[in-house]
Amino acid sequence: MKHGLIFDLDGTLVDSLQGIAASLNHVLAEHHLPTHSLPAVRGFIGDGARILIRRAAPPDADPRLLLSLEQGFKENYEVTWPTGTTLYAGIAELLGTLQSSSYPLAVLSNKPHPFTTAIVSRLFPEIHFTTVLGQRPDIPHKPDPAGAQEIAGNFSLPASECTLIGDSTMDIQTAHRAGMQSIAVDWGFHDRQHLATANPGWIASNPAEIADFFVPKVAPSQKEKTIQPLK
C-alpha cells in the first residue's frame, strides 16, 4: 500500500472562516456580548468548538454562559455551515489526483465529529476517505496523537509511513507526537512564519505542489532540485 495521507479539514481542505464567524457572532449577539471581526475569529479557530467559545467570550464568563454559547453556536452552525464553507482552489483536483494514484486518504479534524463527517460527505462525495474523524468526547483532540494513530491503524500502515497535512502548528505537533511525517500548508489559518516554528517536513503554498510531490510530473532527480523532501 502507498503512503497514507491524513488531511486536516478547516484551513486545509475547506475555507470555513465565514461560516464559523457568522454562527459565532450570531450566538454572541443573542447573549448581548461583543462580536468579533473575521481576522479575530481566524485566530480563535483550530482547537475545537469549546476553545473557540472560550476565546471569543469575555474573560470573566462563567461556565454556564460558556455552555450556553457553545450549545447555541453548534445549533446555529448545524443549519448554516453550507453557506459559509467552500473548498480551497485546487483541493478537488489534488484529492482526485491522489485517489487516482491509489493513495489511502483520511481526514482528522478538531471540529466536532458530526460536523466533520457532514462537511466531508457533502463537499467530497466522489472521494473515498478510509477514515473521517472529528473531535469526539472519548478521544483527546489534536495535538494528542490518538486520532492520527487510529487512522494509521485503519490504513494498516505504521505511523512512519503516514503524512499529516494541515494548516496549523497543532497539526505539525500532532504529526511529531504520532511519529508521522508532516506537510504544513500556508493558505489556511496560520501564516508561513508561524508554521515554520513547528518544524514541518515541508511547507506547501498551493495544492498543486502537494499533488506534484506525491504524483510527480518530472523525474525524481529534477524534482529534488525544486522542493525539499519530507523529513
C-alpha positions as CSV (number, residue, x, y, z in Angstrom):
1,M,0.0,0.0,0.0
2,K,1.2,3.5,-0.7
3,H,2.0,6.2,1.9
4,G,-1.1,7.2,3.9
5,L,-2.2,10.8,3.7
6,I,-4.2,12.4,6.6
7,F,-5.7,15.8,6.0
8,D,-6.9,18.4,8.4
9,L,-10.2,19.9,7.4
10,D,-10.7,23.6,8.3
11,G,-8.0,25.8,6.8
12,T,-6.6,22.9,4.8
13,L,-9.3,21.4,2.6
14,V,-12.1,23.9,3.2
15,D,-12.3,27.6,4.0
16,S,-14.8,27.7,6.8
17,L,-14.0,31.1,8.3
18,Q,-17.1,32.8,7.1
19,G,-19.4,30.1,8.3
20,I,-17.8,29.8,11.7
21,A,-17.6,33.6,12.2
22,A,-21.3,34.0,11.3
23,S,-22.5,31.4,13.8
24,L,-20.2,32.6,16.5
25,N,-21.2,36.2,16.2
26,H,-24.9,35.2,15.9
27,V,-24.8,33.5,19.3
28,L,-22.7,36.2,20.9
29,A,-25.2,38.8,19.7
30,E,-28.1,36.8,21.1
31,H,-26.4,37.0,24.5
32,H,-25.7,40.7,24.1
33,L,-21.9,40.1,24.0
34,P,-19.3,41.8,21.8
35,T,-18.9,40.2,18.4
36,H,-15.6,39.8,16.5
37,S,-14.0,40.6,13.1
38,L,-13.0,37.9,10.6
39,P,-9.3,38.3,11.4
40,A,-10.1,37.9,15.1
41,V,-12.2,34.8,14.6
42,R,-9.4,33.4,12.3
43,G,-7.1,33.4,15.4
44,F,-9.7,31.6,17.5
45,I,-10.1,28.6,15.2
46,G,-8.2,25.3,15.5
47,D,-8.8,23.8,18.9
48,G,-12.5,22.8,18.7
49,A,-15.8,24.5,19.4
50,R,-15.3,24.7,23.2
51,I,-12.0,26.5,23.0
52,L,-13.4,28.7,20.2
53,I,-16.1,29.9,22.6
54,R,-13.7,30.4,25.4
55,R,-11.5,32.6,23.2
56,A,-14.5,34.6,21.9
57,A,-16.3,35.1,25.2
58,P,-15.4,37.7,27.8
59,P,-12.6,36.6,30.1
60,D,-14.9,36.6,33.1
61,A,-17.7,34.5,31.5
62,D,-19.0,31.9,33.9
63,P,-19.2,28.2,33.0
64,R,-23.0,28.3,32.5
65,L,-22.7,31.1,30.0
66,L,-19.9,29.3,28.1
67,L,-22.0,26.1,27.9
68,S,-25.0,28.1,26.6
69,L,-22.8,29.8,24.0
70,E,-21.3,26.5,22.9
71,Q,-24.7,24.9,22.5
72,G,-26.1,27.9,20.6
73,F,-23.1,28.0,18.3
74,K,-23.5,24.4,17.4
75,E,-27.2,24.6,16.9
76,N,-26.8,27.6,14.5
77,Y,-23.7,26.1,12.7
78,E,-25.5,22.9,12.1
79,V,-28.0,24.7,9.9
80,T,-25.9,27.5,8.4
81,W,-22.5,26.0,7.7
82,P,-23.2,25.2,4.0
83,T,-23.5,28.9,3.2
84,G,-20.1,29.7,4.7
85,T,-17.9,26.7,3.8
86,T,-16.1,26.3,0.5
87,L,-13.3,24.3,-1.0
88,Y,-10.0,26.0,-1.4
89,A,-9.0,26.3,-5.1
90,G,-7.2,23.2,-6.3
91,I,-8.3,20.9,-3.5
92,A,-10.7,18.9,-5.5
93,E,-8.1,18.3,-8.2
94,L,-5.5,17.4,-5.5
95,L,-7.7,14.8,-3.9
96,G,-8.8,13.4,-7.3
97,T,-5.2,13.0,-8.3
98,L,-4.2,11.3,-5.1
99,Q,-7.2,9.0,-5.2
100,S,-6.5,8.1,-8.8
101,S,-3.0,7.2,-7.8
102,S,-4.3,4.8,-5.0
103,Y,-3.1,6.8,-2.0
104,P,-5.1,6.0,1.1
105,L,-6.8,9.2,2.4
106,A,-8.2,10.3,5.7
107,V,-9.5,13.4,7.5
108,L,-8.6,14.3,11.1
109,S,-10.2,17.5,12.5
110,N,-10.7,19.2,15.8
111,K,-14.2,20.2,14.6
112,P,-16.9,18.2,16.3
113,H,-17.3,14.8,14.7
114,P,-20.8,15.2,13.4
115,F,-19.9,18.5,11.6
116,T,-16.7,16.9,10.2
117,T,-18.5,13.9,8.7
118,A,-21.3,16.1,7.4
119,I,-19.0,18.5,5.6
120,V,-16.8,15.8,4.1
121,S,-19.8,13.8,2.9
122,R,-21.4,16.9,1.3
123,L,-18.3,18.6,-0.2
124,F,-16.3,15.5,-1.2
125,P,-18.9,13.0,-2.5
126,E,-16.5,11.4,-5.1
127,I,-13.6,11.0,-2.7
128,H,-13.2,7.8,-0.7
129,F,-11.7,8.5,2.7
130,T,-10.7,5.4,4.7
131,T,-11.5,7.3,7.9
132,V,-13.0,10.7,8.8
133,L,-12.6,11.7,12.4
134,G,-13.6,14.9,14.2
135,Q,-13.5,15.8,17.8
136,R,-15.2,13.0,19.9
137,P,-15.9,13.1,23.6
138,D,-13.9,10.0,24.3
139,I,-10.8,10.8,22.3
140,P,-8.4,13.7,23.1
141,H,-8.2,16.2,20.2
142,K,-5.1,17.2,18.4
143,P,-2.2,17.6,19.2
144,D,-2.8,14.4,21.1
145,P,-1.7,11.7,18.6
146,A,-4.5,9.2,19.4
147,G,-6.7,10.1,16.4
148,A,-3.8,10.1,14.0
149,Q,-2.6,6.8,15.3
150,E,-6.1,5.4,15.0
151,I,-6.1,6.4,11.3
152,A,-2.7,4.8,10.7
153,G,-4.2,1.6,12.1
154,N,-7.2,1.8,9.8
155,F,-4.7,2.3,6.9
156,S,-2.9,-0.9,8.1
157,L,0.3,1.2,8.0
158,P,2.9,2.1,10.6
159,A,2.8,5.8,11.6
160,S,6.2,6.4,9.9
161,E,4.5,5.6,6.6
162,C,1.8,8.3,7.0
163,T,1.9,12.1,6.4
164,L,-0.3,14.5,8.2
165,I,-1.1,17.6,6.2
166,G,-2.5,20.7,7.9
167,D,-2.5,24.5,8.2
168,S,-1.7,24.9,11.9
169,T,1.2,24.3,14.2
170,M,-1.1,21.9,16.1
171,D,-1.2,19.7,13.1
172,I,2.5,19.5,12.9
173,Q,2.8,18.9,16.6
174,T,0.3,16.0,16.2
175,A,2.4,14.5,13.4
176,H,5.6,14.7,15.5
177,R,3.9,13.1,18.5
178,A,2.4,10.3,16.3
179,G,5.7,9.6,14.7
180,M,4.4,10.7,11.3
181,Q,5.8,12.9,8.6
182,S,4.2,16.3,8.1
183,I,3.4,18.9,5.5
184,A,2.2,22.4,6.5
185,V,0.0,24.5,4.1
186,D,0.2,28.3,4.3
187,W,-3.2,29.1,2.7
188,G,-5.2,28.4,6.0
189,F,-5.3,30.0,9.4
190,H,-1.6,30.1,10.3
191,D,0.9,32.1,8.3
192,R,4.1,30.6,6.9
193,Q,6.4,32.1,9.5
194,H,4.3,30.7,12.3
195,L,4.2,27.3,10.7
196,A,7.9,27.2,10.4
197,T,8.3,27.4,14.2
198,A,6.7,23.9,14.4
199,N,9.4,22.4,12.2
200,P,7.2,20.7,9.5
201,G,8.8,18.5,6.9
202,W,7.8,20.9,4.2
203,I,5.5,24.0,3.8
204,A,3.3,23.9,0.6
205,S,2.0,27.1,-0.9
206,N,-0.8,25.6,-3.0
207,P,-2.5,22.2,-3.5
208,A,-0.8,21.6,-6.9
209,E,2.6,21.4,-5.1
210,I,1.3,18.6,-3.0
211,A,-0.1,16.8,-6.0
212,D,3.2,17.1,-7.8
213,F,5.1,15.9,-4.7
214,F,3.2,12.6,-4.5
215,V,2.4,12.2,-8.2
216,P,5.5,13.8,-9.8
217,K,5.4,15.0,-13.4
218,V,9.2,15.2,-13.6
219,A,12.0,12.8,-13.0
220,P,13.0,12.4,-9.3
221,S,16.4,13.9,-9.9
222,Q,14.8,17.0,-11.3
223,K,12.2,17.2,-8.6
224,E,14.7,17.1,-5.8
225,K,16.2,20.4,-7.1
226,T,12.8,22.2,-6.8
227,I,11.4,21.2,-3.5
228,Q,12.8,19.7,-0.3
229,P,11.9,16.1,0.5
230,L,9.8,15.3,3.6
231,K,11.7,14.8,6.8
